[in-house]
Amino acid sequence: MNRIEGRVKVTGLATYAAEYPVEDVTYAFPVQSQIAKGRVRHVDAQDALAMPGVLAVLSGEDPPPLASGADGELALFQSREVAYRGQIVAAVVADTYENARAAAAVVRVDYDSDDHDVSLRADHPGLYKPDHVNPAYPTDSEKGDIEAGLAEAATVVDVVYETPVLHNNPMEPHAALACWDDEGGLLVYDTAQGTTLSRDTLAQVFGLPKERVRVVSRHVGGGFGSKGTTRPQAVLAAMAARVVGRPVKIVLTRQQMFDVTGYRTPTIQRLRLGADAQGRLTALEHVAYEQTSTLEEFAEQTATPTRIMYATPALRTAHRLVRLDVATPSWMRAPGECPGMYALESAMDELAYALGMDPVELRVVNEPETEPDSGLPFSSRNLVGCLREGARRFGWEHRDPTPGVRRDGEWLIGTGVAASTYPARRRPSKARAVVEDDGDFLVQVAAADIGTGARTALTRIAAEALGVAPERVHVELGDSDLPEAPVAGGSMGTASWGSAIVRACEELKSDGKEGLADTTEEVRGDAAFSRHAFGAQFVEVRVSSVTGEVRVPRLLGVFAAGRIVDPKLARSQFIGGMTMGMGMGLMEETLTDEEFGGFLRRDLAQYHVPACADVPDVEAVWLDERDAELNPMASKGIGEIGIVGTAAAIGNAVYHATGHRVRELPITPDKIL
Ligand code: MOS
């Protein structure tokens, strides 16, 4: 199948949040804090109010009321405290976008400024142990005796890896269009990964019953996690619309997105691995240091994949956080697994070299029977199959492991491998299926298609459940008035919504007219297995001995991710994730401004992501795996696993090419020469 909405998207007819035609619309533009920590003393709006077309200036001087208890990033103007540079401290509403933006530039904000601290360090005195890490994992885990395991090891690797601040950069900027009706009901067109959650959040922030709020996100131009929670633009649009009594539209600039739509926390990760002479692990320890803000706690689950990867008698993982004067970190594709597996899979490569062992074989000999941390059986686990199939396709058997010896003119050539994993979970969802007047079928669910092709995948799932051609099924999504559904996140969308759709279609078949499903009870029974997708990433790099530039002529990912619902969409998800992993490995880095707070490199001219020419040959394939324990489709999620492991495989290949181990991402030329 081709994407159902493909034609309307490429012809510009698909309507995104900022594009709904609304009468009498006005525009808001945020004013951002110029200090990293302190208080807003005074906001002088006089000059701004005298500018053409200006309707209002919102700020903490006369804060429009919100319900108490809102997330600190959403409680706009409710406090005079400044938690980070770039925080929204005022906003201008005007008749045009240009007038709002021009007036925002002349709003004068005076501050009382305090000393700030924006630097993550592994020895920071403010480090603490959070109660849990996201979404609800234990902060630490410990099994066996790490010190004893290291003492008896034939070989020990003790290394520290660092990953920088990373930013999601969806093509569609964060935007919202808010309208209040005469009865005090709120309609928001928002860029959201979930309309049910966005509705619930806005209802809470404005102290409204859920029934009075509707969120519509029919098309979303990418999210990767940055639209997984409600962002300030939606609150600001709704707040401003109430103040001026007209609809308000906000489109954040790319630079504003870097400040207020979340980012991946930087990490410092210490790995200690011990192994016997045959390569069997005797100890594995993974400690992650990360940051959060003074507003909210966000504890990335960086070391959690280490709990499930390899058999070892001694296994310890820990997370430590420090509250800095920064924006709150948030979700970014494969939060936890992505930075955590970068460090673990790089350290495994170092261990393979220390042992003089092939890195594929090292992983194979440490394959566990059951999940190392919990002891639960895996619902299915085909990591070894992915490694073997990848090695075969990539031509791994002819590889000479010696680093720094293959040369083509100025170019040093190397190959690397890393494992990949991501949890296969689902959340409760509702769905409705009905027969339409013409005999076709309408399927409704408040799901979000954030560019993944969810609409198309769900159409296939419904058609299969009904036993009819996909052309006779119409899926309606992206509206909180539809049956409640979880966000497109955690690689759980298709599994969650699809389960509810299958049940609704089954009920429709027996009822003849309508089927309504709620999978809350069904999902509750999911706990008996360890549920994960696995993969293996193989990479070839060419490193210039003159400039230090790294090129990636070949990327191969082999995945075992349950039954693949739609091969074309799945391939796009995998290679999209792998390409994003390549960006993480070689290019992406947001610098923190230590002197003034906030971020440097706040646009795509400076925050580099791979372009087509950077990725000449990226291939994703999968094993035939059907996991009947997971959901009626026997599928696992595929949105995130593609990014996991790619950066490690690239770093491992760079070592193979050059003999130089870079332990700080991204691997830019200055770190190689
Ligand atoms: Mo994704 S970070 O699970 O939205």
Residues whose N, C-alpha, C, O or C-beta is under 5 A from the ligand:
A	BS01	MOS	F224 G225 G228 W331 M332 R333 A334 P335 A488 G489 G490 S491
